[in-house]
Amino acid sequence: MLKKTALAIALSSLFVGTAAQAITIYDNDNGDVIKLYGEVGVGGHINPDYEYGEFVESPLNGNKKGYGTDTKYVDDSFATIGVKGTYQEVYYRVELDYERENWAYGSGDMVLAIDKLFIGYKLTDNHAIEIGLTDTAFDDYDKYGDFTFDTTVETGEAGDQARTVKYEGKIKDFKLGTSYSYQGESSSGSALGDIVNGYVGYFGKTISAVVGVEKRAGSKGESKYGEQTLFGFGARYNVNDKLSFGINGYIEDEDLAQDHTQVIKDPRDPKKDLTIYNDYQTFRNKGALVSARYKFSKKWEITGSYNFEEYEKWAIKNAEYGVTPYSWGDERTWGTVGVNFRPSSSVIFAVEANVGESAQDAYAYGRVYF
């Protein structure tokens, strides 16, 4: 699963809302503005189940990849600091992330990386183009119908990519966007090939919905990742100011290499060894959820979701071995219930509990935005 930070669209919405409170460090009469913004978060995953392969194993096992059982808490601390600005029709952003690479195949360490580095141009008030290191178009809405925050159904879209050109526009209550990324990479640095994705959505006050598509060209044998086609959907229904419901889902056909050959180019320099991946097979993955949120007040709210996920490789291996190497069988379901406390518009504390075939028992964190 291609993953960088497991934050749902609800958290993204909070960040967008509070970004307006960023610190202004330059402002002139021409409307040119430079602002400093950021985020500090502390929290993590409680009692993770490593069988699901979603987390890097504990370093105590002497190996940072694979499964492990000797840690009951996986740190998910995170910090962001960035500068964004506008000069007439031109806008830009530089953003640094400091995060724990706690996902499977991650390093397990706290890593500092440039998350955004792009320049944009406003064609009109409602249409713009961005070029550089930025999130792909569908990344903003891939979890639109999910009100919970962590380890719900993941679509596995491309996320942030360098060498990206993105267009986004708005026509009344409709929004649309598309992006092209040249020679994309996974969060671990594996080659993905060129990536094209996009979305179109209707965002009304009561009902809103968005549909997204992604197409990946594949690595041409450079990594295990081959071609991919992804369809995603999300929708929200606001019953009133307090109660909202949402749905989210995806279907993905992904080619993954089943074999590889190591070619030694220079025996005196192991760093020049080359691995060629082959025998790509197509696997279908799909998932869906229903979600809800109820606001008791401006400070307190409760969220919940019911999740379903099915990976074709689970069924194939279960049938191949005649047993169940995956304890959850060919598919899995789980639920999440969370309580969020917002003492101010820029601060949130939350606790989520999971039941069923979940990769963890709970998730807890606190985040401050400026």
N, C-alpha and C positions, 0 to 999 in steps of 0.2 A: 504494500500500500504506500503510495507516494504521499508523504506527509511532512509538514514542517512544524506547524503548531496546531494543536487540536482545540481550536476556538470556534464556537458556533457563530452564526450570523447575528445572534442576539448580542454577543459581546462586541462584534464588529460595529453593530449599530450604536452601542454605548460609546465606543471610541470615536465614531464619526460625530456623534452628538456633542462630545466634550472637546473635540478638536477645536471648536470655535472659541474655547476658553484658553487656547494656547497663548504663550507669552509673546507679545508683539515686541520685536527688537528693532524694527524699522518701519516707518509709515510716513509717506509724504502726500502732498496735495494732489499728485498725479494718480493716486491710487496704488502706487507701488508699495508692497508690504512684504516683510520678512518675519516669520513667526517660528518660535521654538516650541516643540511639543514633545510629549513622551508618556511613558507608562512604566510603572513598577509593580510587579506581581510576585507574590510568594505563595506557594501551595504545592500540592502534589496528589498522586494516586495512592490510595490506601488499600493494602492487602491485594496487590495485583496477582493475577493468575497467569503465569508465564506460558502456559500451554497454548494460549491464543496467539502468541508470537507478536504482540503489539508493543512490547517494551524491551529495551536492551537489558541483558541480564546483569546481575550485580557483579561489580568488579571483584568481590570477595571470592567468586568462583574461579578467579585466575584467567577469565576470558570475558571480554565485553560484548560478545555476540552469542545469540542462541537463547536457551532457556536457563532459568536459575530459580532457586527457591529460598535463598537465604536473606532476602530483604523484603520487608513488608510495607515499605514506603518508597515510592519512586518520585524523586524531586522533579517539579515542573516549574521552577522559578524562571522568571522572564522579565526582561527590561528592554525598553525601546527609547531611543532619543533621536529626534529628527529635526530638520530645518526645512520649511517650505516657504515658497515666496512667489510673488507675481510681479511681472513688469509688463504693464499694459496687457496685450493678448498672450504673452508668454508666461508659463508657470513652471515650477520645478520642485523637486523634492529629493532630499538626501536623508536616508534613515538607517540607523544602526540597531541591530538586535543583539542582545546577549541572552542566550537561552541554553537550556539543558537539552542535549541531544539524547533524549530518553527513549526514542522509538527504536523498533527493531532495525538492526544494521546501522544504528547511530553509534557515536563514539562513547556515549555516557558522560561526556565532559560538558562543562560550561563553555560555550563557543561564541566568540564575537564575530559577527558577519555583517556585511552591507546587505540590507534587505530591499532597499529602494534606491535607485539612482537614475532619475529620468528627467527629461524636459518635455513639456507639453505646449501645445498651441491651441488657443480657443478660436475655432473657425467662426463661431457665433456664440451667443450666450448659452446655447443648449447643445453645442456640438464641439468636440475637441479630439485632438490626436496626441498620443504620448509615444515617446521613443526612448528606449533604454532598458534598465533593469526595473521591471514593474510586475504587478500581478497580471496574469492572463485574464481575459474578459470575464469568463464564467466563474472565476475564483471568488468574485464578490457575492455571488448568489447561489453557490452550490449547496448550501445548507439553509436556504431561505425559509423553509417551512418548519425548522427546528428551533424551539424556544429554549432547549436545554443547552449546556455548555460543552460537555466533554464525553468522549468515547461513545457517541451515538453513531448511526450509520455514516460511513465515510465514502464519498464518491470517488476519491483517488484522482481528481483532476490535477492539472499541471502545477497550479500555484504560481509563485513568483518565478520569473524566468528572465535571464539576460538576453540581449539582442532581440528585444520585443518591440513590435509596432502595434499600437492599440488605438482603436476608434471607439468612442462612446457618444451617444446622442440621446436627446429627449424630445418627444413630440406629444404635447399635452400630458396625458397620464401614462403614456407608453415610453419605455426605455429600451435601448438596444445597444449592443456592443459586439465587437469582434477583434481578435488579435492574432498575430502571426509571430511565432518565436523560432528563430533560426538555431538549429542544433541544440535543442533543449536538454536539460539534465534533471535527474531525480535529486532528492534532498541529500542523498549520499554521493552524488557526483557521477552516477552512471548515465551513459548516453541514452537519450530517448528519440533522437531524430527531430526533424522539424515538427512543430505543433501549431495547429490552427484550432481555435475555438471561438464560441460566441454565444450570445443569449438574446432573447427578446422577452419583454415582460410588461404586464399591465399592473400599475400600482395605484389602485383606488383607495379611498378611505376605509371602506368596509371589506372589500375583497381585493386581493392582489395575487398574482401568479407569475411565474417565470419559467421558461424552458431554455435549456442550454445543451450545446453539442460540442464535443471535442474529437478531433482526429489527429492521431499521432503517426508519423511516418515510420518510426522504428529505427533501431540503431545499426541496421545492416550488418549484424554479427559482432559489433563492437561491445555490446553488453547483452544481458539476458532479456532486455526489453525489446520486443518487436513492435509490430503495428498495433494500434488500438483505436477503437471507436467507442465513444461514451455518450449516452443520452441521460440528461438529468431533468428533474421537475420539482418545483416547490410552490406551495400556495399557502396563503393565510386568510383566515376569516375572523374579523373582529366583531364579535357579537355586540359588545358595547365597550366603554372605556376601560372596563376591568377584565373582561373575559375574551380570550382569543384562542383559536384552534389553528393547527397547521398540519400539512402533510409534506413529505419529502421522499424522493426515490430516485433510483438510477438503474440503468442496465449498461453493462460494459462487456465488450468482446476484446480480449487482450491476448496477443501472441507472446508466449514466453518460451525461451530456449530450454530444451530438455537435455542438451549435451554441449560440451565445449572441448576445444583442443588447444593445448598450450604449445605455442611455437617459440622456440628459443632463437632469438635473433643474434644475440651476442653472449656466449657463455661466461665471459669475463665481467659482464654487467647485468645482473639479474633484473635491474630496473627497466631494462629494455625488452624483457620477455613480453610476448604478445599472446593474449588469449582470444581465440576466435570462437564465438558462440554459434550453434547451429541447431537443427531439428526443432524449429519453432512450431509450437502447437497452439491452437486458439482455445482459450478458456472463457466461459461466460460467467460473469459475476453480476449479482443483482442484490438490491437492498431497498428497504422502504421503512418509513416510520410515520406514526401519527403523534402529534405533540399538542400540548395545551399550556396556557399561562393564565394565572389569575392574580390580579393586583389588589391586595388588601388595602394598600395605601400608597403614597408616593415612596415610602421607604421599604415596604415589605411586599414580596410576591412569592408565589409558589409555581413551580414548573413541573412538567412530567412528559414522558414519552414512552411509547411502546415500539420496539425495534425488531426488524426481521432482516437477516442477511444470509445469502447462499452463494458459495463459491464452488464452481464446477470441480476444482481440484480436490475438494473434500470428498465428494461422491466417488471420484475416480480412485483415490487412494483407499477409501473404505472398501470398495468392491475388489480392488486388486489384492489387498491383504486378507480379505475374508473376515477381518475383525474391524474394530473402529479405532484407528490411530488418532482420529479426532473424536474426543469423548462426547462432543455435542452432535455427532452424526453428520448428515449431509447439509444441515442448515442449523441456524441458531436464532433464538429469540431472547430478548431481555428487556427489562424496564428500568426507567430512571425517574426518581422523584427528587426535586431540589427545592431549597429555600434560599432566597436572595434577600440580602439586606443592603440598602443603599442609603447610608447616612447623609450623603450629598450626591449631587449629580455627577461628580467626578470620582466617586469611591464606591466599590462594591465588595461585599463579603458574601461568600456562597458555600453551601455544602450540598453535595448530591450523593444519594444512595442508589445502588444498583441491585437488582434482583434478577435471577434467571441466569442465562448463559452469557454473562458479562465478563470482560477482561479485568475487572476490578470490583471491589466491594463499595468503594466510595471515592469521592474526589472533593477536596476542600481547598479554598484559596481566598486570597484577598488581593485586590488590585486598585491602584490609585493612578488616575490620569491627570495630565496637565497640558 
